[in-house]
Amino acid sequence: MSASATVTAAKDLREIPGDGGWPLIGDSLDYIFRLDRAIHERYEKYGEVSWGKAFGTRAIALLGPDANQFVLQNRGDLFASSAWEHFIANFFYRGLMLLDFDEHRMHRRLMQGAFQREALAGYLQLMNPRIASTIAGWQSGARFRVYDHLKALTLDLGSEAFLGHLPGPEAERLTQAFLDTVRAPTDLIRYPLPGTRWRRGVIGRRVLEEYFRRELPAKRASQDADLFAQLCRAHTEDGARFSDEDIVNHMIFVLMAAHDTSTITLTNMIYRLAKSPQWQERLREESRALDKPVLEHDDLPKLESMTWVMKEALRICAPVPGLPRRAVRDCEYKGFCIPAGHMVQISAWFTHTSPLYWTNPQRFDPERFSDSRAEDKGHPFQWIPFGGGAHKCIGLHFGEMEVKAILHQLLLRFRWSVAEDYEMRQDFTSLPIPRDRLPVRLERLQ
């Protein structure tokens, strides 16, 4: 039965199966410590549609590409992305992802210019020197912690591209404030009690707001090429502009979204290339063939093998494993009624790693994205690391550019490896990151 937005007679609708999990916390611990297995167990137990409780809310899980399409295409504006507010509104409120319908369309239209080709090429010019100087300073060794070094680098790059400069002497304080806001939303104690991640996140948000408000007047008066300045200048054909409050909210949200997802993607690419040295060498030769120490924007589509590896890393480990929405009104999906006001969740992680949709889904196989195989084309919503529909990630091309720019320079300077029996385990406390921060043996190339 195909998805339908029309609720049929109640007698024709099936009851949604599911369970509430543990008292008070529901399935929260499962999603924090073993999401990769728990989401498949839910499907095996209940099928495509089920209800459960986690992180203080009851939600209906809709699993598979059909569900992804139904929710993300959102025909008739059935679902609101403001469902994210339950998780992150205290720390990233009124970011683009949390807005809906006409307001979202207006804000997205204003922001779009900051992610056009010319703007992206400008960001790359700002970032390349920082990538070069940072990677040049990395030391060879047996336990180089990839995730920690990449996180520091992408934060710096976010500052270069989005602010136009590193934030001076207070950089360490701002970095800590930013990290605290990112970690806070998955705290089981959802109140700012002393010593909690939630409280540290509330304080961190305040620090970031104070910084951006202080910098705003100078940015409004500048002709800089960074994102902060571009948002200050952005306007529609009829003269609409962002308020100061809008700009502060968007800057904090974009900095979070750009840095976290790029760090996770790169970490997983480096891990897979460490486990598959033949692919690492293939990408190194591809980068050497460009005969350039740093990438220019026109070089990005030339790195075909790197594109496949990036897509495969995003498939195996989607940086944002699930996407919540809230039903605006009663609707029907495959014979089940979704009541108005109810939270729904779709899962990129389930769809990306299910044998129902991929050949040997746990195997690292970048050529599944080649034109000759095109496994990702089996369904238009089978590969969704950037979401889809009206809320598809506005920064996806920025993310691809940043990932390729860093990996290109890393391939030219270093070779890396892990022990043959090493397996990277994910920590799902906030977004999926390696529990041990991915230690590799890093060797400088002559």
Secondary structure, DSSP 8 states (H G I E B T S, - for coil): ---BSS---GGGSB---B---BTTTBTHHHHHH-HHHHHHHHHHHH-SEEEEEETTEEEEEE-SHHHHHHHHH-TTS-EEGGGGHHHHHHHHTT-GGG--HHHHHHHHHHHHGGGSHHHHHHHHHHHHHHHHHHHHT---EEEEEHHHHHHHHHHHHHIIIIISS--GGGHHHHHHHHHHHHHGGG-SS-S--TT-HHHHHHHHHHHHHHHHHHHHHHHHH----SHHHHHHH-B-TT--B--HHHHHHHHHHHHHHHHHHHHHHHHHHHHHHHH-HHHHHHHHHHHHHHT-SS--GGGGGG-HHHHHHHHHHHHHS-SS-EEEEEESS-EEETTEEE-TT-EEEEEHHHHHH-TTTSSSTTS--GGGGSTTT-GGGGSTTS--TT--GGGS-TTHHHHHHHHHHHHHHHHHHEEEE--TT----EE-SSS-EETT--EEEEEE--
